[in-house]
Amino acid sequence: MSAGRPKTTKRWATVILGAATVLLTSVQCGTANEQAGSAQPAGTVPPPRGSVSNPPSTSPPSPSPKAEQVPVSGCEAVIAKMSPRQRLAQLVVVGVNAGDPKATVKLVRDHQVGGIFLGGNETALLQNRALDEVQRAAKVPVSVAIDEEGGRVQRIDALDGAMPSARKMATTMTPAQVRAKAAERGRQMRNRGVTVDYAPDADITEQPDRDIVGDRSFGANPEVARKYVLAFAQGLRDAGVQPVLKHFPGHGHATGDSHKGLVRTPPLTSLRKVDLVPYRDIGEYGEVGVMVGHLDVPDLTGGLPSTLSAPAYRLLRKDYAFDGPVITDDLGAMKAITSQYPLPTAVLKALQAGADQALWSSGGNIDTVLAKLEQALASGELPAARVDEALTRVLMAKKACG
């Protein structure tokens, strides 16, 4: 069953040719060492487990999709001032040690990454306006993300109290109450400097609470769960925090745990009936992001994880008419990826396939990754139009286009 188009009215246009021309010109004139920044700063978290030492896969890469349409923006002037390396750096989100504000400031100042992810239980960065100094180190506002779902996955409970799991909220609250709860949590996050929440979990499942998705899901009934996913997302937006729905195209009925290896979903026809329901009429959610999971979908991804599969991104863009930013699940610490690809290769493949930002939680190897991307951009392996498309979405999500 095909997904409906968004109900909200959107202005669409192809990425402006002038911006693409500026990017192509700067790529042709630049060098691999331009704006390289310093070596990995001391004090950052260790490099990803098992990612760099593994040989790259011999399977053919997913074809690079043609540049999608993105909303008209005023981003061209901002993009024109960036070097190729600075543009590519905006397309990565790296994990940081939230207990070491000085190292995080240095990382952002040296590399000008598009986003940082606070995924542990350390809270120093979330106190005493420490993130203000991080923002001051950024030439373009840096997105500050955590995965505050409630229940088993929450990062500020030690500071602002615990929040119930998604399943608990769905069984004890109305959607209106969940929206209010998410707005309250969102205000707490925003006041601490957080701008993005990798939540809500839009997976549909009847798994026991402690399974990989389990009580992180709003339930097994897709129509009911969608109402709660929508409410949670709207609550975050009410507070000025960008929600990111996950894990497209649906982890709830997949076999296994992508932290431990590649997992397979039911066929796409089944996903459309159940797991993809929360993404239907996605325009109703307003300005949100979507996180793609490391999920092999029979008859869609050809044995690749969705994060590296162009058909998976086309499904989201075309069939579900999503025009917002798309980020990968963790490319640096989940064996669905690290058992097959070195980190730089995985990041490149994800951007080629259609991701707007690539995430890895370790924070290491930034220079190596950016060097790989620079080489690919200069050679045409990573098309300039693809970079321009992704960068425009990233900047628009940050309201960084003036």
N, C-alpha and C positions, 0 to 999 in steps of 0.2 A: 504494500500500500504506500503510495507516494506521500511524502510530507507536504503539508500546506505551506504556502508562502506567508511571510510575515504580515500581520495585520497592520502594523505601523507603516506610515509612509516614509520612504527613504529617498534621498537624492543620490543618484548614482552617476558616475562618469569614469571613463578609463583614466588610469594614472596619467597625469599631464606629460606630454612628450618632452617638454622642456626640462623637467626634472630628470627624466631618464637620460636625456642628452648630456646634462651636467654630470651625472654619475658616470656615464660611459667615457666622457672626456677625462675626468679625474682619474679613472682607472687606467686609461691609456698613458697618462702622464706620470702617475705615481710609481713608487717602488715598493718592494716588499718590506723595506725597513722604515717607510714613512710612518710617523706617529707610532712607532713600535712600543713606546713606553718602557718602563723598567722591568727587570726580572720579577718573578713572583715574590710579593712582599713576605717578609717573615711574619709568623703569627697567624697566617691563614690556616684553615683546616687542611688535613692531609689530602693527597691526591686520591682520585677514585680507585676503589678496590678493583684490581684486575683489569682495568680498562686499557691502559697504554701498552701493556706487554702482550696482549692478545693479537694475533695476526688478523688482518682485515679479511672479511668474508670474500670468497671467490664468486658469490652469486652476483648477477648483473644488478646495477643500481636501478632504482625506480626512475622512470623518465621524469624529467623536470616538467611540471605543468606549465602551461602558458600563464602569463600574468593575469590574475583575476581582475575584476572590476572592483574598485574601492571608492568610497565617497569622495567627492570633491573636497579639497582641503587647502589650507594656506601653508602647507608644509614645505613647499619648494624652496623658499628662502632659507629656511632652517637647514634643509638638506644640502643646499649649495655651499654652505659654510663648512661642511664636514669633509674630512679626508676619507678615502675608502675604508681605512682601518676604523675610524670613528663610527662610520655608518654600520660596519659589520659588528662592532662592539655593542651597538644598540640592540642587536638581534640575539644577545645572549643574556641569560639570567643565571647567576652563580650563587651557590650557597656560601654563607659566611658564618664565622663563629660569633654568635650574638653575645658572647661573653668578652669579646675583645674589640671594643669600639675603635681603638686607634688603628688596628690592622684593617678594619673595614673602611675607614676613611682613606687610608693609603691605597687600598685596592681600587676604590672608586676613583681617586685622584689619578692613579697611574694608568688605569685601563678604560675609564669612562664607559663601563658596562651599562647596558640598558636597564638591568634590574638586579637586585640582590634578594636572596631567599633566606629567611630565618627559620630553620626547620628543627632546631633542637630545643632543649629546655632551659638554656641560658637566657637571661633576661636583661643583661646590662645595657644592650642597645635599645631596649624598650623603656628605659627609665631616664629621668633627668634630661629629657630632650636630646639624648645622645644622637638620634637620627638627624637632628637639625644640622649637625656638623658634617654628616655624611652627604646631605643634600648640598651643602655649601661647596663640597669638593667636586660636585658634578656640574659639567657645563650644560648638560641637558638634564632636567629632573630625572632622578633614578626611581624606578618603581621599587617599592619595598613590600615584599610579599611574605605572608605566613600561611600555613594551612590550618586555619581555625575552624574546625567542623563542629566541635562539641564532642562529648563522650571520650572515646579513646584518643582522639586526635585534636588536641588543643594546646596552645602555647602560652597563653596569658592567664591560665587559671590560678597560678600562684600569685598573680598580681591583682586580678579582678574577679576572682571566684570562678567556680566551675560552671559549665554550660552542659545541659543534657545532650545525649546522643541524638542523632537524627531520628532514629527509630522511636526513642522515648518521646521526643517532641511530637512526632506524628500520631502517637497513641494517646497523648495526654493533652494536646493543645489543638486549637483551631488554626487554620492557615493565618488568620489575622493575628493571633497571638504569637505564632512563629515569626511573622514579619516584625512584630514589635520586639521580640527577643533578639532577632538578628540585628535590628537597628540599634538596640542598646549595646550589643557586643561590638557592632561596627563603630559606634562612637568611641568606645573604649580603645579600639585599635587605632582609629584615626587620631585620637588625642595623643597616642604614643608614637605617631609618625608612620604607621602602616597605611599603605595605599591600595594594596591588592590582597584579596583572600582567595586562596585556592580551595574554594568551597562555594556552593554546596556540592556534596557528592550526589550526582544525578543517577547513580546506578540503581537498577531495579533488582531486588533479590529477596528470596525467602531463606537465605542462609542463616544458620545459628549466629547469635550475636558476636561470637569471638572469631568467626571466619574472616577471611581477608577483607571482604566488604561488610558482611554481617550488619551490625547495628549502625554502621555509618550510612546506610541507606534509609530513605524515608519509607520503604516498604516494598511489598511484592506486587501490589496493584498499581500498574503504571499510570492510570488516570489519577488516582488519589495521590501517588507520590509526586506527580508532576505539579499538582497544586501546592505542595509543600516546598518543592524545589523552587518554584516561582516565588513563593512568599519569602523564603530565606534570601533569595537573590535580591528581591525588591527591598528587603530590610537593610541589607548591606548598602545598596545604592542610596537609600534614604539617608544613610550616615556618611556618604561620600567615599565609600570603599568599593572598589571594583570587584564584583564576584567573578569567579572562574568556575564554570560547570565542568564536572569531570565524571568518569573517564570515557570520553567518546571513543568508539561507538557503543560502549557498554560493557562493564566488567562483571556485572551481577550474575550472569549465567556462564561465564567463561570457566574453563577448566584450569585449576592451579592458581599460582601466585606469581605475578610478573616480577616480583623481587627475586624470585628463585629461578625463573626461566620463562621462555616464551609460552604464552597461554593462548588457547583457541576458543573462540566464541561459537555459539550456534550460527547457522547460515544467516546470511543477510536478510532473507525473507522472514525469518523468526525475529531477528533484531528489530526490524521495522514494526512488528506487531507489539513488541514489549519494550525492549531495552532502549529503543530510540524515541519512544513517546515523549520523554521530557524535552527533547530537542525540537519537537513539532511546534510550528508557529513561534519560532524563537524570537521573533521581533517583539513579542509581548514582554520579554524580559528587560528590554531597554539595552543600555550599554553594558554588556558583559563580555567576558572572555570564555574560551573553551580550551580545556586541556585534553589532548589526545593521549590515549593509553597505549601500552605496548601489547596490542591485541592482534592476533592473526585471525582474520575473518574469512572463512571459506567462501570462495567465489568472489572475493573482493581484493584481498591484499596479496594473494599468491605466495603465501608462506612467510611474508615479511610482517614485522610488527606494524601496526597502523601508523605509528610515529614516523616511519620511514617510507610510507606507501603513498604515492601520489593519488591513487584511486580513493583512498580513505579521506584525504583532504577534499577531493572533488565531491565526494558524497556529502560532506558537511557544507561546502560552499554552494553546490548546485542543488542537490535534492532538498537540503534543509535551509538553503538561502541565508547562510550566516555570513555576515560581512565584517565581523569584529575580529580582534586579535586572537590568534590560536597559538598555544604554547605546548611544547611536548611535556610528557611526564619525564621524570629524572633519567637522563641519559648516562649518568656517571656512576650509579650505584645499584642498578637493577640488572640482574643477570639476563633478563630477556634481551638486553642490549650488550652488556659488557662481555658476555660469553661469545659474542660474534664479531664485535667491532671495537677498535680503539676509539677513545672519546672523540678525537678530531674528525675521524671518518663518520661517526654517528651524527655529530653536529652538522657536518656538511650534507649528509644524506637527508637529514630532517628538513633543512632549509631548502634543498633542491625539491623535495617532495611537496612542500607547501606550508611548512610551519613558519610562523612569523617570529617566534622566539624559541630558542633551544635552552633547556634548563638542565643544569647538573648541580647536585647538592654539595659536592665536595669543595668547590671553589678553586681547585688547583688547575694547572695546565692552561691558564688563560692565554699566555703568549703562544703556546703551541697551537691551540685551537684557532686563534686569530690569524696566525701565520698561514695555516692550512686554508682558511677562508679567503685570505688575500690572494693566495696563489690561484685558487679556484676562480675567483672573480676576475683576475687578470687574464686567465686563459679562456674564460667563457664557460668553464665547467659549471660555475654558478652564475647564471645569467644576471646581468645588471638590472634588467626589468624585474626579476624576482626579488632582488635586494630592495629595489625602490618600492615595490608593492608592499613588502613586509615592513620596511622602515616607516612608510606612511601610516600604516595601521598602528604601529607601536607609538609613534609620536602623537597620533590623534587620541589614542587611549589615555596618554599622559596629559592631554590638553597642552601640548608643548609646541603648537604651531602658531601661536600668537593670535 
